[in-house]
Structure formats: C-alpha cells, structure tokens
Amino acid sequence: GGAACTEVAAALDRLAGTYERVEAAKQMEATRLEDRRLEAMRDLEIERMRVLADVAISTSDDTQTPATSAAISTSADTHTSVAAAASGGLVGGTSTVDWAW
C-alpha cells in the first residue's frame, strides 16, 4: 500500500512538472508569435505610408502649378520625413503621423 501510493505521488509530481514546463513553453511561443505579428503590422504600416507618400508626390508632379512648384521641389525631403516618421511613429499598430492631404 504505502510504497505504491508514494510511487503514484512521485509520478504525479513529475507529471505536474512536465505540464508546467509545456505550458510555460506554449506561453513563450505565443508571446514570440505576437511580437512577430506586431512587427509585421508595423512593417506593413510603414510600407503603406511610403506608398501613400509616393502617390502624393507622383500626383503632385502630374498636376504641378506655379502655386505648388515650391512644395514639389521639396518632395524628396517630404518623402524622407514621412519615411522617418513612419519608422518611429507607430503606437499599437496605428500611425501617429497626421496626414493632411
């Protein structure tokens, strides 16, 4: 009797330890996957902003008037600024850049 119960208790302790290690590994993997998901969303947002900036620059080049000539001449600087803001301006998957076009 007593030896069998001790053996069962030891086996249950080992099983509980294994279960805890598996659960901890699952949690770490879930955290790692969430980090990768957030990074991918950030990268997509940056690419989206680059495309929008390219379209805005392209559109402004197509419809250049004397009033917009000065603004277009700095379009490369604007594009660089937008890309710089995009790379550091994301919070929670949304952009903090205020698009005013």
C-alpha positions as CSV (number, residue, x, y, z in Angstrom):
1,G,0.0,0.0,0.0
2,G,2.3,2.8,1.2
3,A,5.0,2.3,-1.3
4,A,2.6,2.2,-4.2
5,C,1.0,5.5,-3.0
6,T,4.4,7.1,-2.7
7,E,5.2,6.0,-6.2
8,V,2.0,7.3,-7.6
9,A,2.5,10.7,-5.8
10,A,6.1,10.9,-7.2
11,A,4.7,10.2,-10.7
12,L,2.0,12.8,-10.3
13,D,4.7,15.3,-9.2
14,R,6.8,14.6,-12.3
15,L,3.7,14.9,-14.5
16,A,2.8,18.3,-12.9
17,G,6.4,19.5,-13.5
18,T,6.2,18.4,-17.2
19,Y,2.8,20.1,-17.6
20,E,4.1,23.3,-16.1
21,R,7.1,23.3,-18.5
22,V,4.9,22.6,-21.5
23,E,2.5,25.4,-20.5
24,A,5.4,27.9,-20.0
25,A,6.9,26.9,-23.4
26,K,3.4,27.5,-25.0
27,Q,3.2,30.9,-23.4
28,M,6.6,31.9,-24.6
29,E,5.8,30.8,-28.1
30,A,2.5,32.7,-28.1
31,T,4.4,35.8,-26.9
32,R,7.0,35.3,-29.6
33,L,4.3,34.9,-32.3
34,E,2.5,38.0,-31.1
35,D,5.8,40.0,-31.3
36,R,6.3,38.8,-34.8
37,R,2.7,39.7,-35.7
38,L,3.1,43.3,-34.3
39,E,6.4,43.7,-36.2
40,A,4.8,42.6,-39.4
41,M,1.9,45.0,-38.9
42,R,4.4,47.8,-38.2
43,D,6.3,47.0,-41.4
44,L,3.1,47.0,-43.4
45,E,2.1,50.3,-42.0
46,I,5.4,51.8,-42.9
47,E,5.1,50.4,-46.4
48,R,1.6,51.8,-46.7
49,M,2.8,55.2,-45.7
50,R,5.6,55.0,-48.2
51,V,3.2,54.1,-51.0
52,L,0.8,57.0,-49.9
53,A,3.8,59.4,-50.0
54,D,4.9,58.1,-53.4
55,V,1.3,58.5,-54.8
56,A,1.1,62.0,-53.3
57,I,4.4,63.0,-54.8
58,S,3.5,61.4,-58.1
59,T,0.1,63.1,-58.2
60,S,1.6,66.5,-57.3
61,D,4.2,66.1,-60.1
62,D,1.4,65.4,-62.6
63,T,-0.7,68.5,-61.5
64,Q,2.1,71.0,-61.0
65,T,1.1,74.6,-60.9
66,P,3.1,77.7,-60.0
67,A,1.5,77.6,-56.6
68,T,2.7,74.1,-55.9
69,S,6.0,74.4,-57.6
70,A,7.9,75.3,-54.4
71,A,6.2,72.5,-52.5
72,I,7.1,69.9,-55.1
73,S,10.7,71.0,-55.2
74,T,10.9,69.7,-51.6
75,S,9.0,66.5,-52.2
76,A,12.1,64.3,-51.7
77,D,12.6,65.9,-48.3
78,T,8.9,65.3,-47.5
79,H,9.2,61.7,-48.6
80,T,12.3,61.2,-46.4
81,S,10.5,62.9,-43.5
82,V,7.4,60.7,-43.9
83,A,9.5,57.5,-44.0
84,A,11.4,58.7,-40.9
85,A,8.2,59.4,-39.1
86,A,6.8,56.1,-40.2
87,S,9.7,54.1,-38.9
88,G,9.4,55.6,-35.4
89,G,5.9,56.9,-35.2
90,L,3.7,53.9,-34.6
91,V,1.9,53.1,-31.4
92,G,-0.3,50.0,-31.1
93,G,-0.3,49.4,-34.9
94,T,-1.6,52.8,-35.8
95,S,0.2,55.8,-37.2
96,T,0.8,58.9,-35.2
97,V,1.6,60.8,-38.4
98,D,-1.2,63.3,-39.2
99,W,-1.9,63.1,-42.9
100,A,-3.3,66.4,-44.2
101,W,-3.9,65.8,-47.9
